[in-house]
């Protein structure tokens, strides 16, 4: 069952062949959207991935939420707010989950 652990994982992808520069520009838009969600306390944005199957079109963002005792919304409701904030970013496909879902 979902557990509110004050932490979310956002993973996103742009179309194949998107440059690292374009991915970085999209990451800035994601950052601006995250800033509009007051329950988001902090995050770290990582773009691209290395290794044998390296890509320049991926974005990975672990998100720290304000402490659950100090917010009125559940982490599931915050996930909905984050989705709504990101929905208008063009060509950005993403999923967001809590760390209790594996």
N, C-alpha and C positions, 0 to 999 in steps of 0.2 A: 504493500500500500504506500501511497505517497507520504513522504515525511517532510515537513517544512524545516529545512536545514539552513535557511538563509543563503542558498547558493543555487545558481542556475548555470546551465551550459548552453551557449548559443553557437551553432555551427551553420555557416552559410557558404554559398557557392554562386559564382557568376558563370556565365557561359564559357564553355571550353575555348581556350585561346585568348581569354582576357589577359591583358598585360598586368604585370605587377603594379605598375603605376595606376592603371584604372581600378585595380582591386584596392589599392591604397586610398584612392579618392572615394570609393564606395565605403570603405571602412570609416572615413571621416564623417560621412552621412549617417552611418550606423551610430557612431559616437554621439553626434548631435541629437539623434532620436533617443538614445539612452538617457541623455541629460534631461529629457522632458519627463522622465518617470521618477518621481521623488523617492520611491522605495528602493531604487538602485543606489547602493552606497559606493560601489567601485567596480572596476572591470580592468581587464588586460586584453588588448587586441593583438592577435597574431595573424599575419597574412601570409599566404603561400604555404607550401610544405616542401620539405626536402626528401632526400632518400631516392631510391631507385625509381619511384613513381612520383617525382616532384611535380608540383603544380603551382601556378601563379594566381589561380582564380579562387582560392579558398580563404575563408575567414573563420577563425576560432576565437570565441570570447567567453571566458569564465566570468560570471557576474556575481558579485557579492551584494546581498540585500541587507537593508537595515534589519536590526534584530526583530524577530517576529513578535516579541512582547511590546515593541514600540510602534508597530504598524497595524493599521486597521484591516488590511487586506491579507489574504492567505497568499502563499507563494504561487498557487495556481492562478489566482486573480491577477497577481503581478505579471505572470507569464502572458496573460491575455492583454494587459496594458502594453507590454513590450511588443507583442505581435502587432497590435494596432499602431504603435509608433513606427514600426518598420514596414508596414504594408505598402507604402507608396514609393519605396526605393526600387527604381527600375532595374529589372533583370537580376534581382537579388533573391535567390531561393534560400530559405533557411528553415531550421527547426530549432526548437528550444525545449529543454527538458530539465527536470530537477535531477539531482544526483542519486535519488532513491530509485529512479527507474533505470533499469539496466537492459 
